[in-house]
Amino acid sequence: MEDKHLNVVFVSSEAVPFAKTGGLADVSGTLPVALKKVSCKVTLFLPFYRQVLSGGFEIEPTGLEVSVPLGRRELRAEIMRASSNDLPVYLIKRDEFFDRSYLYGTPEGDYFDNLERFTLFSRAVVEAIKTRGFKPHIIHCNDWQTGLIPAYLKDVYRDDPFFTTTATVFTIHNIAYQGIFPPFLFELTGLNGRVFTPEGMEFWGNINLLKAGIVFSDIVTTVSSGYSKEIQTPEYGYGLDGVLRARRKDLHGVVNGVDYSEWDPEKDGLIRANYSEKDLTGKRLCKEDLLEEFDLRIDLEVPLIGIISRLADQKGMDILSEAMEELMSLDLAMVVLGTGDRRYQDLFEGLSRRWHGKLGVKITFDNRLAHKIEAGCDMILMPSRYEPCGLNQIYSLKYGTVPIVRATGGLDDTIEDYRDGHGTGFKFRDYTASALVAKVKEALSVYRDKRQWTALQRRGMKKDFSWENSARRYKDLYNLALEKRLHKS
């Protein structure tokens, strides 16, 4: 079925500019805008977090409330309205669940009531869709926080005529985060016990919300072709590889795009000087600015490596911490920006005191600093154990900041390894500190050849990872999901 004007409801637990912890927010804030450009009518649903409230956005009540059963309780949720890039945004407001300092948990761990929080969110979205009369062709759900929605449409709302022609698409952004909860909480979901089976959302005796999204959606996507293959293996499937292999005909990899209206050194308003592929002069000024920002005392000719990352094992912090002693013995400097596991936060803060003036660390999320790092560094390092897509390596290409990455998932898909004057970055395969250090040394040797290095930068800056191609691919998958749905009904 080819429908030129698809009505899409896009549901996410975070989206820029409203609330963000990671790449999910970037995708959820920019993909819906790109979908509008390919003739989709898109409405975005988010929780109404404290982060949204404190963000200075124009938010108005719709005057609508929905009633949500939560176990033996019946709760009310308000529907608020905002907009972003002419995109209508609806926010589910229930202060006891969302008026908190963090989105999913504190640095010490997840919130104890996350099942209640995202059960309410998911059910409230479905009820709000009906109340507002959206009549969507597609409900596009993202990650475990929205995994109950496809289950609701196949169970609680199975015979509801309002959703007869509605298909679901479910995107896995990171399979390691699955939303697993003990079985005695199943009553909270309001689902029939028939879905709590090994063929449904039961996972080794527990509730698994990510599995619910995978099993009950019409089409499943993930954020790169490489990752779609990796998660079907025991090494990267986190226990769900068999479920994904069973759905392999409905599983598709679509690489994330980036928003070049925000990430472009020619017009970036957050960096010291603008520059382009044709004139890289301003990048040197950006490096000077970054060195001042991190109080690094090195010569401008010394290569500067940046890390913008969640500080966690998944992002390669274990092999990076093992490699730091040797890296710091090399003729280079490094800046680190991010938050994450307490042990890595403490480790890198301690290392920055040891190598003060050579290693700069800021334990925070700061969009302004992220832009300055992309512009001011010579290289970006992403040694991930696995990486569904990754965005910083794509931003880095645009900024002439050469990526050094582990060849996994989207990193492998988007970066071409440097060989004899070809390629856009440096890739290592073995997940070891020694492989990481060897690849950094290789990059440093090329850096010393300014002619080769400048050519390498410019090749990367020419690459185009804008959202348009990805949005068209998603629209094709929406039509495929709708065909499947209508064929089944």
N, C-alpha and C positions, 0 to 999 in steps of 0.2 A: 504494500500500500504506500503510495507517495502522497503525503499530505503537505502541501506547501506551507500551511500555517498551523503549526503544532502548538497546542496549549500545554506548557510545561510548568509543573510545580517542582522547584528545586529545593531540597530540604538538607540542611547541614547544621552541625552543632557549632560552627564558627565560620565567619566570613569577613574579609576586609571590606570596608574600613571599620566594621562594628566591633568585632571580637576576634582575637587571634592568639593561638599558641604555636602554630606551625604552618606547613605548606597547605594543609587542608583549607585554611582560611584564604590563602592566595587564590587557590583554584575556585573556591565557592564564591569569591567576590568578583572574579574576572570571567570565568566561563559563562555564567548567565548573561553577561553583557555581550559576549561574543555570539552567543546563541541568538540573541535578538537580531543580530546582523545577518543571520541566515534564515530569517522569517519564522522564528519561534517567538511565541508570546510567553514570557517567563515571569514567574512570581517566586520570590525567595522567602523561605521560612527559617527563622532562627529563634533560639531562646533569648529572652530579655534579661541578659546578665547585668551585673553591676558595672562591668566594663563598658557596656553599651550606654548605660545611664550616665556614666561619668565622661563619656566621649564627646559631649557637646552637640549631639545630633538633634535634628528637629524630629521629634517623635510625638505622635498624637494618638489618643485613644480612638478606637473605632466604635466604641460603645457596645461592642459585642463581647460576650463571654461564652465559653463552652464548658460543658459538664463532662468530667472525666472520671470513670470508675477506676479506683486504685485499690485493688483488693476489696476490703469491706468498707472502704471510704468512698465518698463521692466528692471530688474536689472541683472547684471552679478555677478556670484560667482565663485571664483577660487577653484580648487580641489587640495589640498595639500596631501602629503603622508608621513606617518611615520610607525613605527612598534613597537610592544610590545610583548615579549615572542613569537617571530616568527609569530605574528598575524598581517596581513596587516591592517593598520588604515588609513582611509581617512578623511580629515578635510575640512569642508566647510568654506571658507574664504570670509568674507565680513566685512571689518573693521568697518564700521559705525554701525554695529549691534553687533559685538562680541569683538571688541578691547576695553573692559571696565574692570573696577576694580573688578566687581562682575559678577556672572553668570546670575542671574535672577533679582536682584534688590539690593538696598542698605539697611542698617539696618532700614531706614525710610520707605521703601516700595518697591513694585515691579517696574520695569522699565515700563514707560508708553507705550512703543512700543513692548511689548512682543509678541503680536499677529503677528506683522510684522516680528519680529526676527525669530520666530519658524515656521511661514508660509514659509518664505524664506528657512530656514533650511530643512524643510520636503520636499518641492517641489524640492529643489536642490539635495537632496539625491536620489529621484526617477529619476531625469534627469541624475544624475551621474551614477546610476546603468545602465541606458540604454547606456550612452556614453561609459562606460567602458566595456559594454557587459557581465556583470556578470551573467545574466540569472538565478536569484535565484529561488530555490524551495520555500524558506521561507524568508519573511522579518519580523524580530522580533522587534517590537516597544515597547518602554518603557515610561510610564507615559504621561501626557498631552502634553508635548513638541513635541511628535511624533504622537499624535492622528490623525493628518490630513492625514498621509500616508495611512492608511486603507481606509479612505474616498476617497482619490484621486484614489486608485486602483479600487474602486467600482463605481466611477463617471467619472472623467476626463479621466482616462486610461482604462475605462471599455472595450473598443473595441480594445485596443492596443494589437496586437498579441504577442508582446514581453513579456507581463505579463499573458498570457493565463494560464500558468501552475504555477503561483506564488500564494502562500497562505500567509495570514498574521496571526501572533500571537501577541497579545497585552497584556503586563504585567502591572498590577496596583501595584505600589509599595506603594502608599499612596493615598487613595481615597479622602482625605481632600483637596488635591491640584488638581484642576480640569481645570485650564486654562479657566476661564469664562470672556467673553468680550461682549461689547454692540453690538446689532444687526446691527447698521449702519456700522460696520467694516466688515461685512460679505463679501463684494465685494473684499476685500483684498485676500481672500482665493482662488479665481478663481473657486470655486465650483458652481455647478448648484443649483438654488434655491430649487430644489426638495429635497435636502438633509437637508434643514433647516426647519424641521418639528418636531413635538413632537416625531415622530417615528425615526427621524434622530438625528441631533446634536443640535437641539433647546432645550433650558432648561429655562423654565419660561421667554421666550422672548429673552433670551441671547444666544450667541454662547458658546458651552461647548466642548472643545477639548478632554477632557477625555471621555466624552460621545460618541464623534465621534469614538474614538478608540474602545470602548466597542461595539457599535452598528455595526460597519462596518468590524470588524475583524472576521476571521473564527474561531479562538479559543481565549478565554480570560483566562489569568492566573493571580494569585496573589501569594504572597510570603510565605504563610503558609496555611495549611488546616483550622486552626481555623479562620483566617482572611477571608478566602473565604466564610465561613458561616456567620461571623459577618456582613460583608458588605451587606448582603442580608436583614438586619434588619433596621428599621427606625433609631434606636439608632446610628448605625455605618455607614449607607449607604450614609450619607451626600446628601440626596435627590435623589440618584441614585439606591436605594435599589430595586425599582420596575423594573427598566431597567435590573438590574442584576438577579432578580428572573426570568424575561422573558428569560434570556440567561443561566439559571442555568445548562442546559445540556451541555453547551459549556464552563462552568466556572470551572477551576481546580486550586487547591492550591498545590504549590510546594515549600517546605521550602528552603530558601537560604542555600547554602553551604558557607564554609569559605576556605581561602587559607592558609593551614598550612605550606606552605613554607615561609610565612611571619609571621604567628602568631603561634609560637611554642617556649616555653621557653627553650627548649633544644638547639636551634640554633639561637635564636633572638639576633642580633648584637646590638640592641638599648638599652639593659638592662644591669645593673651593673654586674650580674652574671647569668650564665645559670643554669637551674635545670630541674628535671624531676619528673615524678610520683614516681619513685623508690627512688630518692634522692632530697628532698625538701630543702636542706641546703641553696642553693643559693637564695631562696625566701626571707630569712631574710636579706641578704645583699641588695636585691632589695628594701626592705622596708626602710632600713637605707638610701639608695640613694634617695628615694622618699621624705622622711621626710626632707632631706637637700634641695631638689629641691623646696619644698613648704615652707621652713623655719618653720616647725612644731616642737614644743618642747614637745614631749611626750615620755614616756617610750616605748620601742619596744614591750612590752607585751600588750599595749593598742590597742584594735582593730581599724583598719583603714579602713574606708569605702570610696570607690571611686565613682564618678559620671562623666561619659563622655557622654555629651548629648547636643543636641540643646536645648537652654533655651526657652521653649515654653510650653503652656498649654498642648499640646498633650503629651509631655514627662512627665507630672505630676508635673511640676514646681509649679503649684498653691497649690496642697496639700503638696508638699515638703516645700514650704515657710511657710505654716501654721504650719508645724511640727517642724521647725528648733529650736524653743525655747526649746521644750522638748528634742529633739535629742541632742542638745548641753549641756543639763544638765546631760546626761548619760556619762558613762566612755567610751568614744570613741573619735576618731578624724575623720576628713573628708577632702577630696580633691575634688574640682569641676573643670572640664575642659570643656569649650564649649563657643559658641556664640549663639545669638538669639535675642529675644525681648529685647528692650532697658530697659524696666522696670525690667526684671529679671537680666540683666547684672548689672544694678545699685544696685539692691537689694543684690545680692550675694557679690558684691564688698564691700558694706557697712557692711554686716554680717561678712566678713573676717576681717575687721578692728576691729569690736566689739569683735570677738573671735580669735584675732591674736594668733598664736601658736597652735591653736586647729582646726581651719578651714582655709584651703588654697584654694584660688580661682584664676584661670587664665582664663581670657576672651579672648580666642583665639582658633584657630584650629591648633593643633601641633601633628603630627603623632608620633614624638619621645616621647613626653610626654604621649600620649595615651598608647604606649607600656610600659612605665615605671609605669603607673598607674595600668595596668593589672597585671604586675609582682609584684608590691610593695604593693598592697592593700590586705587586708584579705577578703574583701567583695566588691561587686559592687552593687549599688542600681539603679534600673530602675522602677520607680513608674508610668509608662505610663498610661494615660487615655485610649489609644489604641496603639497597636504596630503591624503593619503588619507582620513583622518577627523579626527584631532586630538582631544585630550581636554581640554587646558587651557582651551579656550574654553567647554567644557561645565561644567567645574569652576567657572570664573569666573562663569558665569550663576548658579549656585547660591549663590555667595558675594557676589552683588551687586557684582561687579567687572566693569565693562562691557567687552566684547571689541571691539577694533579689529582687523579681519582683512582679509586679501586674499580676494576672492571666488573661491575655488578648492576643488574637492573637498568634503570634509566640512565645511570652514569655511563654504562657501557654503550647504551643506545645513542647517546647524544654527543659523546666525545670520541674523536678519531685520534688514535695514538700517533704520536710524532715519529716519523721515519723518513730520513733522507730528504728533508725539506718539505714533507707533506704532513698533514694532520692538523689538529686544533688543540691538542693537549697531551698529557702524559698519563698512561694507564698502567697499573700493576694488578696482577691477578691473585697471587698468593696472599692470604690474609695473615701477614706476619709483619712484625716491626722491621725486619731486615729488608723485605721487599719494598716497604714504604720508603725507608731511607735510601735504598738504591735508586728508586725512581726520582726522589727529590734531588739526588746527586746528578742524575742524568739531566734533569731540568736545569740545574745550576750550570752545567757545562754548556748547554745551548744558550742560556741567558748571557754568557760571556761573549757570544758571537752576536753583536748588536744587529747586524743585517739579517741574520736568520731569525732572531727573536722578534724583530719588528714585523717580518713577513708572517711569522706564526701568529702574532697578535692580530694582524689585519685579516688573516684567513678566518679567525674566530669571529671577528666583528662583522664579517659579511654574512654569517649564518642567520637564518630567519626561523625562529621558533614562536612566531606570533600565534595567537589563538585561532585564527580564521580556519586553518586546515583542520585543527582538532575539533572545532565547533561543527564543521561540515561532517566530520566522521561521526560525531555524537548524534547529529540529526539523522544520519543513515541508520544508526543503531536504534534510535527512537522508533523509526518507521518499521524496523525489523521486529522490535518488541511489540509494537501495535499489531503487526501481522500475526505474530504468535498468539497474542491475547484474543484477537477476534476469531482466529482459527479454532482456538480451544473452546470459545463460547459458542 
